[in-house]
Amino acid sequence: MSLSQAELEELVRKVITLYNRVRSPEVTAKLIFASPELLTISFSGGFCYGCGILDIVEGFADQFKALTGKAELKVGKTREINSRTFKAEYTIKTNKLI
């Protein structure tokens, strides 16, 4: 069972709202692309690249899993866009009901 596009986008909006409420202004998340298999989020702000990127992308994935209960994100590629912004790709794994 996979998430519909509308359901996925609604879940991502909720996660981003909560994530930004907790992490902004240090880090602000923004949806770039969403499909039932792939999610791309941009993160911008005044964070430390050397020590913070992994915490940022994993923190978003953890919050997604905690809020949705239906799916989890696996961190994929991250790319620097400029000195204060990077994009992270996630693959979406839907939890299967037994």
N, C-alpha and C positions, 0 to 999 in steps of 0.2 A: 504494500500500500504506500503510495507516494503522496506528497502534499500537492494540492492544486496550486496553480500560479497565484491565484487570489489569496488563498490561505497562507502561502509562503510569504507574499509581500506584506500581509497584515502582521504576521509574526515578526518579520524583520523590522517593520516600523516600530512595533512595541519594544523590541530589544534595543534598537537604536535610541529610542526616547529614554529608556531607563539608563542605558549605558552613558549617554551624554549628560543626563542629570547627575550621575555619580562622578564621571571622569572629566567633564568640561570645567574649566577652559584648558586644562593640561592636554587633553585629547578629545577630539570631536570626531564621531563616526558619521559617515554618509553613504547611503546605498548608491552603488554604481550600476550593478547588474544583478538580476536574480532570475534563475530558472530552477526547475525542480531538482537539477543535478549540481548546479554551480552557483556560488554567491560571490560577488566582488564588492568589497567595502573599502572606502578610502578613509584614512585616519590622518588628521591634521592637528597641529598644535605645537606646543613648546616642550615636547618630551625629549628624553635622552635616547638617541639612536643606538648607542653602544650597549645600553643595558635594558632598554625599555620595549623594544619592538616585540620580542617574544611574549612578554607580559601583556602587552596590548592586544595582540591577535588571539592569544589563548584566553585572555579575560573575556573577550567578545564571544568566543566559542562557548566558554563555560556559562556565560549569562544566557546565551541562546538555548542551550540544553536545559538549564534550570527553568526558564520561562515556558518553553514549548512542551517538553515532555514527550513530544512526538518525533523529534529528529535531533540529530547532533551534527556539528560541523567538524570537519577534519581540515586542519590548516594546510594549505598548499603553498603556492608561490607568493612571495612578497616582493614588491618593486618600489624603489624610491622614485617619486614623481618630481619633487623639488626638495629643498632643504627642510621643509616643515610638513611635507605630505608624503605618504606612501599608500599603496594599494595592497590589499591582501585578498587572495583567492581562497575560497573554501569549497570543498566538496560536501554535499549534503547527504547524510546517511539517515534514512527513515527507520525508526524503530519498528520492528515487525511484531505484531501481536500473535501470540501463540493460541 
